[in-house]
């Protein structure tokens, strides 16, 4: 069902771009030319788009450096696409983002540093033109592209595409501030689905899915579940502001709690980024990303036997600092 929703969103995304494409019309039919131009102009007014492509680089090289050190280079490739529609009492926002980072160090294999694919879509309707509150529905989906490892072990993957994958689908209310770039969303009814399409990880019960049933010898009697569904409450906030000339702050927070499984135990996803603009093509970024999910259990070799033991949930923290080239169109 979630894949159907995902495909439907992509189809609508493509139809929007198709609606803005101009096609040649016979010159002899003056009426048709006038009508098509009007429709095209109208659609251009209601739809806005923003596309961003960029890469952040970090490089260190040593030549006869008596203090020692290893040559290394890191790169983060990213892309963001937005398609937004606003007309009278209706607003529809869509975005897709891709991030992939690698690090190469002398004498060591190339390692992945970041990997994310995310889609968001929100639809809102308000009662009149003066209200800043919308009846809203939201859908989001995120996963990764490539296998993840607990380095230096590269034999056994701890994650991969759609293992995990997450989707949120819910209804609620959204507030959009008329002055500040601020939106806040509250949904008392949101369905969260967790996908683990790697059967080995599913059998281990990773990312909160039901693990495999085994006998006393460890033989699998019943395979682990590949999907887990929860119903809960979701609160999100997105705030952006130019705090100084060419310095922009962006703060995103998402809080979710399941009604049936440990209600009050909150899943947290918090991103704080400061973007510094050098010019139209060069930008610097400083940011942090904090996550906590009670269903994500961490693995660690605690007794030195070379095998990873499954431990409890932990706070996940990522810090970013980068300078790179960006192109917006």
C-alpha positions in Angstrom: 0.0 0.0 0.0 2.8 2.4 0.9 4.6 1.7 -2.4 1.3 2.6 -4.2 1.2 5.9 -2.4 4.9 6.5 -3.2 4.3 5.8 -6.9 1.2 8.0 -6.9 3.2 10.9 -5.5 5.9 10.5 -8.2 3.2 10.5 -10.9 1.6 13.7 -9.5 5.1 15.2 -9.3 5.7 14.4 -13.0 2.3 15.6 -14.1 3.0 19.0 -12.5 6.2 19.4 -14.6 4.2 18.2 -17.6 1.6 20.8 -17.1 4.2 23.6 -17.3 5.7 22.4 -20.6 4.8 24.3 -23.8 4.0 22.5 -27.0 3.7 24.0 -30.6 0.3 24.9 -31.8 -0.9 25.6 -35.3 -0.6 29.3 -36.2 -3.9 29.2 -38.1 -5.9 28.5 -34.9 -5.7 31.9 -33.2 -8.3 31.0 -30.5 -6.4 27.9 -29.4 -3.1 29.9 -29.1 -4.7 32.4 -26.9 -6.3 29.8 -24.6 -3.2 27.7 -24.2 -1.1 30.8 -23.3 -3.5 31.8 -20.6 -3.6 28.3 -19.1 0.2 28.1 -19.1 0.6 31.6 -17.5 -2.0 30.6 -14.8 -0.2 27.4 -13.9 3.2 29.3 -13.7 1.6 31.6 -11.2 0.3 28.9 -8.9 3.3 26.6 -9.1 6.8 27.5 -7.8 9.9 25.4 -8.0 13.4 25.3 -6.7 16.3 23.0 -7.6 19.6 22.7 -5.8 22.7 20.7 -6.7 25.9 20.8 -4.7 29.0 19.2 -3.4 31.0 19.8 -0.3 34.7 18.9 -0.3 37.4 18.5 2.4 41.0 17.5 1.5 44.2 17.0 3.5 47.6 16.2 1.8 51.0 15.8 3.4 54.5 15.9 1.6 57.5 15.3 3.8 55.5 16.4 6.8 57.6 15.5 9.9 54.7 15.5 12.3 53.1 12.7 10.3 49.6 12.2 8.9 47.5 10.4 6.3 46.3 12.0 3.0 42.5 12.0 2.9 39.7 13.5 0.9 36.0 13.7 1.7 33.0 14.6 -0.5 29.3 15.1 0.1 27.0 15.2 -2.9 23.5 16.4 -2.4 20.5 17.5 -4.4 17.2 19.1 -3.3 14.0 19.6 -5.5 10.9 21.5 -4.5 7.5 21.8 -6.2 4.9 23.9 -4.4 1.4 24.9 -5.3 -0.6 27.7 -3.7 -4.0 28.9 -4.8 -6.8 30.6 -2.8 -7.4 28.4 0.2 -5.2 25.5 -1.0 -1.5 24.8 -0.5 0.5 21.7 -1.6 4.2 21.4 -0.9 6.5 18.7 -2.3 10.2 18.0 -1.9 12.7 15.4 -2.6 16.3 15.3 -1.3 19.4 13.1 -1.9 22.6 13.0 0.1 25.6 10.8 -0.3 29.0 11.2 1.3 32.3 9.3 1.0 35.7 9.5 2.6 39.0 8.2 1.1 42.0 7.9 3.3 45.5 6.7 2.4 46.0 3.0 3.2 42.2 2.4 3.9 39.2 1.5 1.8 36.7 4.1 0.8 34.0 4.5 3.4 30.5 5.9 3.3 29.9 8.9 5.6 26.3 9.9 4.7 23.5 8.2 2.8 19.9 9.5 2.6 16.9 9.6 0.2 13.9 11.5 1.5 10.5 12.5 0.0 8.0 14.9 1.7 4.5 16.0 0.6 1.9 18.0 2.6 -1.5 19.2 1.5 -3.5 21.9 3.3 -6.8 23.6 3.0 -8.0 26.7 5.0 -11.5 28.0 5.5 -10.8 31.6 4.4 -8.0 33.8 3.1 -7.3 35.4 6.5 -6.7 32.2 8.4 -3.2 30.9 9.0 -4.4 27.4 10.1 -4.8 24.6 7.6 -6.6 21.3 7.7 -3.6 19.2 6.6 -2.4 15.8 5.5 1.2 14.8 5.3 3.2 12.0 3.8 7.0 11.4 4.1 9.3 8.6 3.2 13.0 8.0 3.7 15.6 5.3 3.3 19.2 5.0 2.1 20.9 4.0 -1.2 23.8 1.8 -0.3 24.8 -0.8 2.4 26.0 0.5 5.7 28.7 -1.1 7.8 30.1 -0.9 11.3 33.7 -0.1 10.2 36.3 -1.7 9.9 34.0 -4.7 9.4 32.8 -4.6 5.8 31.7 -8.2 5.5 28.3 -7.9 7.3 26.0 -5.0 6.4 24.0 -3.4 9.3 21.7 -1.5 6.9 20.9 -1.1 3.2 18.3 0.2 0.8 14.8 -0.3 2.5 16.5 -1.8 5.5 15.4 0.3 7.1 12.8 2.4 5.2 10.3 4.6 7.0 7.0 6.2 5.9 4.6 8.5 7.7 1.1 9.2 6.6 -1.3 11.3 8.7 -3.9 14.0 9.0 -4.0 17.0 11.4 -3.6 20.8 11.5 -0.8 23.0 10.3 0.0 26.6 11.2 1.9 28.8 8.8 3.2 32.1 10.1 2.4 35.1 7.8 5.6 37.0 8.7 8.3 34.5 9.8 9.3 31.4 7.7 7.7 29.1 10.3 5.4 26.1 9.9 4.1 23.9 12.7 2.2 20.7 12.2 0.2 18.6 14.7 -1.3 15.2 13.8 -3.2 13.2 16.4 -3.5 10.3 13.9 -0.3 9.3 12.0 0.6 5.9 10.7 4.3 5.0 10.8 5.6 2.1 8.8 9.0 0.6 9.2 10.4 -1.6 6.4 13.3 -4.1 6.8 13.6 -5.9 3.4 16.8 -7.6 4.3 15.7 -10.9 5.8 18.8 -11.4 7.9 18.3 -8.1 9.6 14.5 -8.8 9.9 15.3 -12.2 11.6 17.4 -10.4 14.1 14.5 -8.0 14.9 16.5 -4.9 13.8 14.8 -1.5 13.7 11.8 -2.7 15.8 10.3 -5.4 13.5 9.2 -8.8 15.0 12.3 -11.1 15.0 12.3 -14.7 13.8 11.1 -17.5 16.0 13.8 -20.2 16.6 14.1 -23.5 18.3 16.5 -24.4 21.1 19.3 -25.0 18.6 18.8 -21.7 16.8 17.0 -23.1 13.8 14.5 -20.7 12.3 10.9 -21.9 12.7 9.3 -18.7 11.4 11.0 -15.9 9.5 11.1 -12.4 11.0 8.6 -9.8 9.9 9.6 -7.3 7.1 7.3 -4.5 8.1 6.0 -2.9 11.3 3.1 -0.5 11.5 2.4 1.9 14.3 -0.4 4.4 15.0 0.6 7.5 17.0 0.8 11.3 17.3 3.2 13.4 15.3 4.4 17.0 15.9 6.8 18.7 13.5 8.2 22.2 13.2 10.2 24.0 10.4 11.8 27.4 11.0 14.1 29.4 8.8 15.5 32.9 9.3 18.3 35.2 8.0 20.0 36.0 11.3 22.6 38.1 9.7 23.4 39.2 6.2 24.2 36.0 4.1 23.8 33.9 7.3 20.7 31.7 7.4 19.5 29.5 10.2 17.2 26.5 9.6 15.7 24.4 12.4 13.6 21.2 11.9 12.1 19.1 14.6 10.0 15.9 14.4 8.5 14.2 17.5 6.5 10.9 17.3 5.0 8.7 19.9 3.1 5.4 19.3 -0.3 5.1 21.1 -0.1 1.3 21.6 3.6 0.6 22.2 5.1 2.6 25.1 3.1 5.8 24.6 5.1 8.8 25.8 8.3 7.2 24.6 9.2 9.8 21.9 11.1 9.3 18.7 13.2 12.4 18.0 14.6 13.8 14.7 16.1 17.2 15.1 18.2 19.1 12.5 19.9 22.5 13.1 21.8 24.0 10.2 23.6 27.4 9.7 24.3 28.3 6.0 26.8 30.9 5.2 26.7 32.3 1.7 30.0 33.4 0.1 28.5 34.1 -3.3 25.9 32.6 -5.6 28.0 29.5 -6.2 30.0 29.0 -3.0 28.5 28.3 0.4 29.5 26.9 3.8 27.4 24.9 6.2 27.6 24.1 9.9 25.0 21.7 11.3 24.0 19.0 13.7 21.6 16.1 13.4 20.2 14.3 16.5 18.1 11.2 16.4 16.6 8.9 19.0 14.4 5.9 18.3 13.7 3.3 21.0 13.2 0.6 18.3 16.8 1.1 16.8 19.0 -1.3 18.8 22.8 -0.9 18.5 25.3 -3.7 18.0 28.8 -3.9 19.6 31.4 -6.5 20.3 31.4 -6.4 24.1 33.4 -9.5 24.9 36.0 -9.5 22.1 34.9 -12.7 20.4 34.5 -11.0 17.0 30.7 -11.2 17.1 28.4 -8.2 17.5 25.9 -8.3 20.4 22.6 -6.5 20.2 22.4 -3.7 22.8 19.7 -1.1 23.6 18.9 2.2 21.9 21.3 5.1 22.0 21.2 8.8 21.1 22.5 9.3 17.6 24.5 12.4 16.8 26.0 13.7 13.6 27.9 17.0 13.2 28.7 18.5 9.9 31.0 21.2 8.6 31.6 21.8 5.0 32.4 24.3 2.2 31.4 23.6 -1.3 30.0 24.5 -4.6 26.2 24.9 -5.1 24.0 25.6 -8.2 20.4 26.7 -7.8 17.9 26.9 -10.7 
